[in-house]
Amino acid sequence: MTDPGGVAADQLRAFVERIERLEEEKKVITDDIKDVYAEAKGNGYDVKILRKVVSLRKKQPHERDEEEAVLDLYMHALGMAAPADAQSETGNAEQSGSTEIEPEEN
């Protein structure tokens, strides 16, 4: 039904109520995610790094490579880049194929 102002009040109310329900569901999910991070932290994992890993997994490989290249460019421009020897050692460690990660000691 359309009110005199040209607004379908029933439809508008339905949209608002749906949004409110979804916002509540989002809050519950956000709280669940916080609980998982707290559990991981309690088991010795670095939450900041976990968040970064989750963020990186959302990206395509070419997006990660592009982001890493730009970061490297900026680091070099600011004189913050590691020496070439350290970079080659890091590259070799990454290529070793080891995926076992030990949690940090608190």
NUTIDO-54494 format. One record per residue: residue number from 1; residue in three letters; x negated, y negated, z of N, C-alpha, C, CB in turn. Coordinates in steps of 0.02 Angstrom, whole numbers, padded with zeros to 5 digits, always signed. Each point is the difference from the previous one (the first is absolute). Glycine has a CB too. Layout:
REM NUTIDO-54494
@num NUM	residuo ALA	n.x X	n.y Y	n.z Z	ca.x X	ca.y Y	ca.z Z	c.x X	c.y Y	c.z Z	cb.x X	cb.y Y	cb.z Z
...
***
This chain:
REM NUTIDO-54494
@num 1	residuo MET	n.x -00042	n.y +00059	n.z +00000	ca.x +00042	ca.y -00059	ca.z +00000	c.x -00044	c.y -00062	c.z +00000	cb.x +00092	cb.y +00062	cb.z +00060
@num 2	residuo THR	n.x -00076	n.y -00111	n.z -00101	ca.x -00039	ca.y -00061	ca.z -00005	c.x +00032	c.y -00054	c.z +00042	cb.x -00038	cb.y +00032	cb.z -00116
@num 3	residuo ASP	n.x -00002	n.y -00063	n.z +00158	ca.x +00024	ca.y -00055	ca.z +00042	c.x +00003	c.y -00063	c.z -00042	cb.x -00049	cb.y +00052	cb.z +00104
@num 4	residuo PRO	n.x +00080	n.y -00104	n.z -00078	ca.x +00006	ca.y -00062	ca.z -00038	c.x -00067	c.y -00029	c.z -00023	cb.x +00103	cb.y -00023	cb.z +00064
@num 5	residuo GLY	n.x -00157	n.y +00036	n.z -00028	ca.x -00065	ca.y -00026	ca.z -00019	c.x -00032	c.y +00040	c.z -00056	cb.x -00014	cb.y -00041	cb.z +00116
@num 6	residuo GLY	n.x +00047	n.y +00092	n.z -00141	ca.x -00027	ca.y +00041	ca.z -00054	c.x -00045	c.y +00056	c.z +00024	cb.x +00007	cb.y -00100	cb.z -00072
@num 7	residuo VAL	n.x -00006	n.y +00115	n.z +00137	ca.x -00043	ca.y +00052	ca.z +00028	c.x +00044	c.y +00060	c.z +00017	cb.x -00081	cb.y -00086	cb.z +00046
@num 8	residuo ALA	n.x +00059	n.y +00145	n.z -00067	ca.x +00034	ca.y +00061	ca.z +00017	c.x -00022	c.y +00020	c.z +00070	cb.x +00008	cb.y +00037	cb.z -00123
@num 9	residuo ALA	n.x +00030	n.y -00055	n.z +00173	ca.x -00020	ca.y +00009	ca.z +00070	c.x -00012	c.y +00073	c.z +00017	cb.x +00065	cb.y -00101	cb.z +00029
@num 10	residuo ASP	n.x -00023	n.y +00146	n.z -00052	ca.x -00009	ca.y +00071	ca.z +00016	c.x -00065	c.y +00027	c.z -00029	cb.x +00125	cb.y +00014	cb.z +00003
@num 11	residuo GLN	n.x -00138	n.y -00032	n.z -00065	ca.x -00062	ca.y +00023	ca.z -00032	c.x -00061	c.y -00030	c.z +00034	cb.x +00061	cb.y +00012	cb.z -00109
@num 12	residuo LEU	n.x -00058	n.y -00076	n.z +00126	ca.x -00055	ca.y -00033	ca.z +00034	c.x -00013	c.y +00032	c.z +00068	cb.x +00028	cb.y -00108	cb.z -00060
@num 13	residuo ARG	n.x +00025	n.y +00121	n.z +00097	ca.x -00006	ca.y +00033	ca.z +00065	c.x -00033	c.y +00069	c.z -00007	cb.x +00103	cb.y -00063	cb.z +00041
@num 14	residuo ALA	n.x -00083	n.y +00100	n.z -00093	ca.x -00029	ca.y +00066	ca.z -00011	c.x -00075	c.y -00005	c.z -00014	cb.x +00111	cb.y +00040	cb.z -00045
@num 15	residuo PHE	n.x -00131	n.y -00089	n.z +00004	ca.x -00071	ca.y -00008	ca.z -00013	c.x -00038	c.y -00017	c.z +00064	cb.x +00027	cb.y -00039	cb.z -00116
@num 16	residuo VAL	n.x -00001	n.y -00006	n.z +00155	ca.x -00033	ca.y -00021	ca.z +00062	c.x -00006	c.y +00060	c.z +00047	cb.x +00045	cb.y -00117	cb.z -00013
@num 17	residuo GLU	n.x +00007	n.y +00156	n.z +00020	ca.x -00002	ca.y +00058	ca.z +00045	c.x -00049	c.y +00053	c.z -00024	cb.x +00119	cb.y -00023	cb.z +00030
@num 18	residuo ARG	n.x -00123	n.y +00033	n.z -00096	ca.x -00049	ca.y +00048	ca.z -00027	c.x -00070	c.y -00024	c.z +00014	cb.x +00080	cb.y +00033	cb.z -00090
@num 19	residuo ILE	n.x -00093	n.y -00097	n.z +00080	ca.x -00067	ca.y -00028	ca.z +00013	c.x -00017	c.y +00008	c.z +00074	cb.x +00013	cb.y -00083	cb.z -00095
@num 20	residuo GLU	n.x +00035	n.y +00069	n.z +00139	ca.x -00013	ca.y +00007	ca.z +00072	c.x -00016	c.y +00072	c.z +00018	cb.x +00077	cb.y -00096	cb.z +00022
@num 21	residuo ARG	n.x -00041	n.y +00144	n.z -00050	ca.x -00015	ca.y +00071	ca.z +00013	c.x -00070	c.y +00018	c.z -00024	cb.x +00123	cb.y +00027	cb.z -00009
@num 22	residuo LEU	n.x -00140	n.y -00050	n.z -00051	ca.x -00066	ca.y +00015	ca.z -00027	c.x -00056	c.y -00032	c.z +00042	cb.x +00051	cb.y +00009	cb.z -00114
@num 23	residuo GLU	n.x -00039	n.y -00070	n.z +00137	ca.x -00049	ca.y -00034	ca.z +00044	c.x -00011	c.y +00040	c.z +00064	cb.x +00034	cb.y -00112	cb.z -00048
@num 24	residuo GLU	n.x +00019	n.y +00139	n.z +00076	ca.x -00006	ca.y +00041	ca.z +00060	c.x -00039	c.y +00064	c.z -00014	cb.x +00109	cb.y -00047	cb.z +00043
@num 25	residuo GLU	n.x -00095	n.y +00079	n.z -00100	ca.x -00036	ca.y +00061	ca.z -00019	c.x -00074	c.y -00016	c.z -00010	cb.x +00103	cb.y +00047	cb.z -00054
@num 26	residuo LYS	n.x -00116	n.y -00105	n.z +00023	ca.x -00069	ca.y -00021	ca.z -00012	c.x -00037	c.y -00009	c.z +00066	cb.x +00034	cb.y -00055	cb.z -00107
@num 27	residuo LYS	n.x +00000	n.y +00026	n.z +00157	ca.x -00030	ca.y -00010	ca.z +00066	c.x -00018	c.y +00067	c.z +00032	cb.x +00065	cb.y -00108	cb.z +00014
@num 28	residuo VAL	n.x -00020	n.y +00156	n.z -00020	ca.x -00012	ca.y +00067	ca.z +00029	c.x -00061	c.y +00032	c.z -00034	cb.x +00123	cb.y +00013	cb.z +00027
@num 29	residuo ILE	n.x -00126	n.y -00017	n.z -00093	ca.x -00057	ca.y +00029	ca.z -00037	c.x -00065	c.y -00036	c.z +00018	cb.x +00078	cb.y +00032	cb.z -00094
@num 30	residuo THR	n.x -00076	n.y -00098	n.z +00100	ca.x -00059	ca.y -00038	ca.z +00019	c.x -00025	c.y +00022	c.z +00069	cb.x +00039	cb.y -00098	cb.z -00069
@num 31	residuo ASP	n.x +00008	n.y +00109	n.z +00115	ca.x -00019	ca.y +00024	ca.z +00067	c.x -00031	c.y +00070	c.z -00004	cb.x +00091	cb.y -00070	cb.z +00051
@num 32	residuo ASP	n.x -00063	n.y +00113	n.z -00093	ca.x -00028	ca.y +00067	ca.z -00009	c.x -00072	c.y -00002	c.z -00027	cb.x +00116	cb.y +00044	cb.z -00020
@num 33	residuo ILE	n.x -00127	n.y -00089	n.z -00027	ca.x -00067	ca.y -00007	ca.z -00029	c.x -00049	c.y -00024	c.z +00054	cb.x +00050	cb.y -00026	cb.z -00114
@num 34	residuo LYS	n.x -00029	n.y -00022	n.z +00154	ca.x -00043	ca.y -00023	ca.z +00055	c.x -00017	c.y +00057	c.z +00047	cb.x +00052	cb.y -00114	cb.z -00008
@num 35	residuo ASP	n.x -00003	n.y +00157	n.z +00022	ca.x -00012	ca.y +00057	ca.z +00044	c.x -00053	c.y +00047	c.z -00030	cb.x +00118	cb.y -00009	cb.z +00042
@num 36	residuo VAL	n.x -00115	n.y +00020	n.z -00107	ca.x -00048	ca.y +00044	ca.z -00033	c.x -00070	c.y -00030	c.z +00004	cb.x +00089	cb.y +00043	cb.z -00078
@num 37	residuo TYR	n.x -00095	n.y -00108	n.z +00066	ca.x -00065	ca.y -00033	ca.z +00006	c.x -00027	c.y +00005	c.z +00072	cb.x +00031	cb.y -00079	cb.z -00094
@num 38	residuo ALA	n.x +00014	n.y +00070	n.z +00142	ca.x -00021	ca.y +00005	ca.z +00071	c.x -00023	c.y +00071	c.z +00016	cb.x +00081	cb.y -00091	cb.z +00031
@num 39	residuo GLU	n.x -00047	n.y +00141	n.z -00059	ca.x -00021	ca.y +00069	ca.z +00010	c.x -00068	c.y +00013	c.z -00031	cb.x +00121	cb.y +00035	cb.z +00002
@num 40	residuo ALA	n.x -00131	n.y -00061	n.z -00062	ca.x -00065	ca.y +00008	ca.z -00034	c.x -00055	c.y -00033	c.z +00041	cb.x +00058	cb.y +00004	cb.z -00113
@num 41	residuo LYS	n.x -00044	n.y -00064	n.z +00138	ca.x -00049	ca.y -00035	ca.z +00041	c.x -00016	c.y +00040	c.z +00063	cb.x +00042	cb.y -00111	cb.z -00044
@num 42	residuo GLY	n.x +00009	n.y +00141	n.z +00074	ca.x -00010	ca.y +00041	ca.z +00059	c.x -00043	c.y +00061	c.z -00013	cb.x +00109	cb.y -00039	cb.z +00041
@num 43	residuo ASN	n.x -00111	n.y +00060	n.z -00104	ca.x -00041	ca.y +00057	ca.z -00020	c.x -00068	c.y -00022	c.z -00026	cb.x +00103	cb.y +00064	cb.z -00027
@num 44	residuo GLY	n.x -00119	n.y -00129	n.z +00034	ca.x -00067	ca.y -00025	ca.z -00016	c.x -00009	c.y -00028	c.z -00070	cb.x -00038	cb.y +00082	cb.z +00078
@num 45	residuo TYR	n.x +00092	n.y -00089	n.z -00116	ca.x -00006	ca.y -00028	ca.z -00067	c.x +00004	c.y -00076	c.z +00002	cb.x +00050	cb.y +00104	cb.z -00048
@num 46	residuo ASP	n.x -00084	n.y -00136	n.z +00001	ca.x -00002	ca.y -00073	ca.z -00005	c.x +00063	c.y -00022	c.z -00039	cb.x -00128	cb.y -00002	cb.z +00003
@num 47	residuo VAL	n.x +00173	n.y -00031	n.z +00031	ca.x +00065	ca.y -00019	ca.z -00029	c.x -00010	c.y -00050	c.z -00058	cb.x +00055	cb.y +00019	cb.z +00111
@num 48	residuo LYS	n.x -00102	n.y -00064	n.z -00104	ca.x -00012	ca.y -00049	ca.z -00054	c.x -00020	c.y +00036	c.z -00064	cb.x -00036	cb.y -00086	cb.z +00085
@num 49	residuo ILE	n.x -00007	n.y +00136	n.z -00079	ca.x -00022	ca.y +00038	ca.z -00058	c.x +00058	c.y +00043	c.z -00027	cb.x -00118	cb.y +00002	cb.z +00045
@num 50	residuo LEU	n.x +00158	n.y +00027	n.z -00001	ca.x +00059	ca.y +00038	ca.z -00023	c.x +00046	c.y -00043	c.z -00041	cb.x -00009	cb.y +00073	cb.z +00101
@num 51	residuo ARG	n.x +00021	n.y -00134	n.z -00078	ca.x +00043	ca.y -00046	ca.z -00038	c.x -00029	c.y -00015	c.z -00069	cb.x +00040	cb.y -00051	cb.z +00108
@num 52	residuo LYS	n.x -00106	n.y +00043	n.z -00111	ca.x -00033	ca.y -00012	ca.z -00064	c.x +00007	c.y +00060	c.z -00045	cb.x -00082	cb.y -00077	cb.z +00056
@num 53	residuo VAL	n.x +00074	n.y +00138	n.z -00029	ca.x +00007	ca.y +00061	ca.z -00040	c.x +00071	c.y +00004	c.z -00028	cb.x -00088	cb.y +00058	cb.z +00071
@num 54	residuo VAL	n.x +00137	n.y -00071	n.z -00029	ca.x +00070	ca.y +00002	ca.z -00023	c.x +00010	c.y -00050	c.z -00056	cb.x +00039	cb.y +00036	cb.z +00114
@num 55	residuo SER	n.x -00066	n.y -00096	n.z -00105	ca.x +00006	ca.y -00051	ca.z -00051	c.x -00034	c.y +00021	c.z -00066	cb.x +00002	cb.y -00087	cb.z +00091
@num 56	residuo LEU	n.x -00062	n.y +00116	n.z -00086	ca.x -00036	ca.y +00022	ca.z -00060	c.x +00036	c.y +00057	c.z -00036	cb.x -00107	cb.y -00036	cb.z +00055
@num 57	residuo ARG	n.x +00138	n.y +00081	n.z -00017	ca.x +00035	ca.y +00056	ca.z -00031	c.x +00061	c.y -00022	c.z -00040	cb.x -00040	cb.y +00073	cb.z +00093
@num 58	residuo LYS	n.x +00066	n.y -00132	n.z -00078	ca.x +00057	ca.y -00026	ca.z -00036	c.x -00020	c.y -00026	c.z -00070	cb.x +00054	cb.y -00030	cb.z +00110
@num 59	residuo LYS	n.x -00118	n.y +00018	n.z -00119	ca.x -00025	ca.y -00030	ca.z -00062	c.x -00024	c.y +00054	c.z -00048	cb.x -00032	cb.y -00103	cb.z +00063
@num 60	residuo GLN	n.x +00035	n.y +00087	n.z -00126	ca.x -00027	ca.y +00043	ca.z -00052	c.x -00077	c.y -00006	c.z +00001	cb.x +00105	cb.y -00014	cb.z -00072
@num 61	residuo PRO	n.x -00140	n.y +00067	n.z +00050	ca.x -00074	ca.y -00003	ca.z +00001	c.x -00029	c.y -00062	c.z -00036	cb.x +00001	cb.y +00124	cb.z +00003
@num 62	residuo HIS	n.x +00028	n.y -00143	n.z -00059	ca.x -00027	ca.y -00058	ca.z -00036	c.x +00011	c.y -00064	c.z +00040	cb.x +00021	cb.y +00058	cb.z -00109
@num 63	residuo GLU	n.x +00033	n.y -00062	n.z +00148	ca.x +00012	ca.y -00058	ca.z +00041	c.x -00051	c.y -00004	c.z +00057	cb.x +00122	cb.y +00005	cb.z -00028
@num 64	residuo ARG	n.x -00137	n.y +00053	n.z +00058	ca.x -00050	ca.y +00002	ca.z +00053	c.x -00069	c.y -00020	c.z -00027	cb.x +00066	cb.y +00090	cb.z +00059
@num 65	residuo ASP	n.x -00083	n.y -00063	n.z -00119	ca.x -00065	ca.y -00016	ca.z -00030	c.x -00006	c.y -00075	c.z -00014	cb.x -00004	cb.y +00115	cb.z -00050
@num 66	residuo GLU	n.x +00058	n.y -00144	n.z +00024	ca.x +00000	ca.y -00071	ca.z -00016	c.x -00008	c.y -00042	c.z +00064	cb.x +00072	cb.y +00022	cb.z -00101
@num 67	residuo GLU	n.x -00035	n.y -00003	n.z +00153	ca.x -00005	ca.y -00036	ca.z +00063	c.x -00070	c.y +00005	c.z +00029	cb.x +00122	cb.y +00022	cb.z +00021
@num 68	residuo GLU	n.x -00151	n.y +00038	n.z -00024	ca.x -00067	ca.y +00010	ca.z +00026	c.x -00051	c.y -00041	c.z -00040	cb.x +00032	cb.y +00116	cb.z +00037
@num 69	residuo ALA	n.x -00024	n.y -00120	n.z -00103	ca.x -00046	ca.y -00039	ca.z -00042	c.x +00003	c.y -00074	c.z +00017	cb.x +00013	cb.y +00085	cb.z -00091
@num 70	residuo VAL	n.x +00047	n.y -00110	n.z +00101	ca.x +00008	ca.y -00071	ca.z +00018	c.x -00029	c.y -00014	c.z +00069	cb.x +00103	cb.y -00008	cb.z -00072
@num 71	residuo LEU	n.x -00091	n.y +00054	n.z +00119	ca.x -00028	ca.y -00007	ca.z +00068	c.x -00076	c.y -00001	c.z -00004	cb.x +00101	cb.y +00058	cb.z +00050
@num 72	residuo ASP	n.x -00130	n.y -00012	n.z -00089	ca.x -00072	ca.y +00003	ca.z -00008	c.x -00027	c.y -00066	c.z -00030	cb.x +00007	cb.y +00126	cb.z -00014
@num 73	residuo LEU	n.x +00028	n.y -00151	n.z -00035	ca.x -00020	ca.y -00064	ca.z -00032	c.x -00001	c.y -00056	c.z +00051	cb.x +00049	cb.y +00039	cb.z -00109
@num 74	residuo TYR	n.x +00004	n.y -00044	n.z +00149	ca.x +00004	ca.y -00052	ca.z +00051	c.x -00054	c.y +00009	c.z +00053	cb.x +00123	cb.y -00009	cb.z -00020
@num 75	residuo MET	n.x -00135	n.y +00071	n.z +00041	ca.x -00051	ca.y +00014	ca.z +00051	c.x -00069	c.y -00021	c.z -00026	cb.x +00069	cb.y +00095	cb.z +00045
@num 76	residuo HIS	n.x -00084	n.y -00079	n.z -00107	ca.x -00064	ca.y -00021	ca.z -00029	c.x -00005	c.y -00076	c.z -00003	cb.x -00004	cb.y +00106	cb.z -00068
@num 77	residuo ALA	n.x +00058	n.y -00138	n.z +00047	ca.x +00000	ca.y -00073	ca.z -00006	c.x -00013	c.y -00034	c.z +00068	cb.x +00080	cb.y +00009	cb.z -00097
@num 78	residuo LEU	n.x -00058	n.y +00023	n.z +00150	ca.x -00009	ca.y -00028	ca.z +00067	c.x -00063	c.y +00026	c.z +00035	cb.x +00123	cb.y -00010	cb.z +00008
@num 79	residuo GLY	n.x -00162	n.y +00052	n.z -00044	ca.x -00061	ca.y +00027	ca.z +00029	c.x +00013	c.y +00052	c.z +00054	cb.x -00054	cb.y -00107	cb.z -00027
@num 80	residuo MET	n.x +00111	n.y +00139	n.z +00024	ca.x +00019	ca.y +00049	ca.z +00051	c.x -00007	c.y +00072	c.z -00024	cb.x +00078	cb.y -00084	cb.z +00046
@num 81	residuo ALA	n.x -00099	n.y +00094	n.z -00108	ca.x -00005	ca.y +00067	ca.z -00027	c.x -00059	c.y +00038	c.z +00029	cb.x +00054	cb.y -00040	cb.z -00105
@num 82	residuo ALA	n.x -00045	n.y +00105	n.z +00113	ca.x -00054	ca.y +00042	ca.z +00025	c.x -00054	c.y +00006	c.z -00053	cb.x +00080	cb.y +00065	cb.z +00073
@num 83	residuo PRO	n.x -00143	n.y -00054	n.z -00051	ca.x -00054	ca.y +00010	ca.z -00049	c.x +00016	c.y +00059	c.z -00046	cb.x -00084	cb.y -00048	cb.z +00082
@num 84	residuo ALA	n.x +00054	n.y +00050	n.z -00140	ca.x +00013	ca.y +00052	ca.z -00050	c.x -00015	c.y +00069	c.z +00027	cb.x -00026	cb.y -00082	cb.z -00090
@num 85	residuo ASP	n.x -00027	n.y +00090	n.z +00131	ca.x -00018	ca.y +00065	ca.z +00028	c.x +00056	c.y +00027	c.z +00044	cb.x -00121	cb.y -00031	cb.z -00004
@num 86	residuo ALA	n.x +00151	n.y -00011	n.z +00046	ca.x +00054	ca.y +00022	ca.z +00045	c.x +00061	c.y +00019	c.z -00041	cb.x -00043	cb.y -00074	cb.z +00091
@num 87	residuo GLN	n.x +00055	n.y +00038	n.z -00145	ca.x +00058	ca.y +00016	ca.z -00042	c.x -00008	c.y +00068	c.z -00033	cb.x +00019	cb.y -00122	cb.z -00020
@num 88	residuo SER	n.x -00079	n.y +00137	n.z -00003	ca.x -00010	ca.y +00064	ca.z -00033	c.x +00006	c.y +00058	c.z +00049	cb.x -00074	cb.y -00055	cb.z -00084
@num 89	residuo GLU	n.x +00052	n.y +00044	n.z +00147	ca.x +00008	ca.y +00051	ca.z +00051	c.x +00073	c.y +00012	c.z +00016	cb.x -00111	cb.y -00031	cb.z +00048
@num 90	residuo THR	n.x +00150	n.y -00024	n.z -00045	ca.x +00072	ca.y +00006	ca.z +00013	c.x +00033	c.y +00037	c.z -00057	cb.x -00001	cb.y -00107	cb.z +00066
@num 91	residuo GLY	n.x -00017	n.y +00092	n.z -00126	ca.x +00029	ca.y +00034	ca.z -00057	c.x -00015	c.y +00075	c.z +00002	cb.x -00012	cb.y -00104	cb.z -00067
@num 92	residuo ASN	n.x -00049	n.y +00123	n.z +00087	ca.x -00018	ca.y +00070	ca.z +00004	c.x +00041	c.y +00035	c.z +00054	cb.x -00116	cb.y -00026	cb.z -00040
@num 93	residuo ALA	n.x +00126	n.y -00007	n.z +00097	ca.x +00039	ca.y +00030	ca.z +00054	c.x +00072	c.y +00010	c.z -00022	cb.x -00074	cb.y -00054	cb.z +00085
@num 94	residuo GLU	n.x +00101	n.y +00007	n.z -00123	ca.x +00069	ca.y +00006	ca.z -00023	c.x +00008	c.y +00057	c.z -00049	cb.x +00015	cb.y -00122	cb.z +00017
@num 95	residuo GLN	n.x -00068	n.y +00138	n.z -00054	ca.x +00005	ca.y +00051	ca.z -00051	c.x -00014	c.y +00070	c.z +00027	cb.x -00034	cb.y -00085	cb.z -00083
@num 96	residuo SER	n.x +00018	n.y +00090	n.z +00148	ca.x -00018	ca.y +00064	ca.z +00028	c.x +00060	c.y +00047	c.z +00004	cb.x -00089	cb.y -00056	cb.z +00065
@num 97	residuo GLY	n.x +00150	n.y +00029	n.z -00069	ca.x +00059	ca.y +00042	ca.z +00000	c.x +00027	c.y +00016	c.z +00068	cb.x -00041	cb.y +00046	cb.z -00104
@num 98	residuo SER	n.x +00010	n.y -00068	n.z +00157	ca.x +00023	ca.y +00014	ca.z +00068	c.x +00061	c.y -00044	c.z +00014	cb.x -00117	cb.y +00032	cb.z +00038
@num 99	residuo THR	n.x +00171	n.y +00001	n.z -00016	ca.x +00060	ca.y -00038	ca.z +00017	c.x +00018	c.y +00005	c.z +00073	cb.x +00040	cb.y +00018	cb.z -00116
@num 100	residuo GLU	n.x -00079	n.y +00018	n.z +00155	ca.x +00014	ca.y +00007	ca.z +00071	c.x -00018	c.y -00065	c.z +00036	cb.x -00022	cb.y +00125	cb.z -00005
@num 101	residuo ILE	n.x +00070	n.y -00150	n.z +00044	ca.x -00010	ca.y -00062	ca.z +00036	c.x +00012	c.y +00014	c.z +00074	cb.x +00035	cb.y -00070	cb.z -00099
@num 102	residuo GLU	n.x -00083	n.y +00050	n.z +00139	ca.x +00006	ca.y +00008	ca.z +00072	c.x +00027	c.y -00064	c.z +00029	cb.x -00095	cb.y +00082	cb.z +00003
@num 103	residuo PRO	n.x +00143	n.y -00079	n.z +00044	ca.x +00025	ca.y -00060	ca.z +00032	c.x -00054	c.y -00033	c.z +00042	cb.x +00115	cb.y +00048	cb.z +00002
@num 104	residuo GLU	n.x -00106	n.y -00114	n.z +00009	ca.x -00048	ca.y -00037	ca.z +00040	c.x +00007	c.y +00020	c.z +00073	cb.x +00004	cb.y -00096	cb.z -00081
@num 105	residuo GLU	n.x -00058	n.y +00090	n.z +00118	ca.x +00002	ca.y +00008	ca.z +00073	c.x +00021	c.y -00066	c.z +00030	cb.x -00090	cb.y +00089	cb.z -00002
@num 106	residuo ASN	n.x +00136	n.y -00087	n.z +00051	ca.x +00022	ca.y -00062	ca.z +00032	c.x -00044	c.y -00019	c.z +00057	cb.x +00115	cb.y +00025	cb.z -00034
***
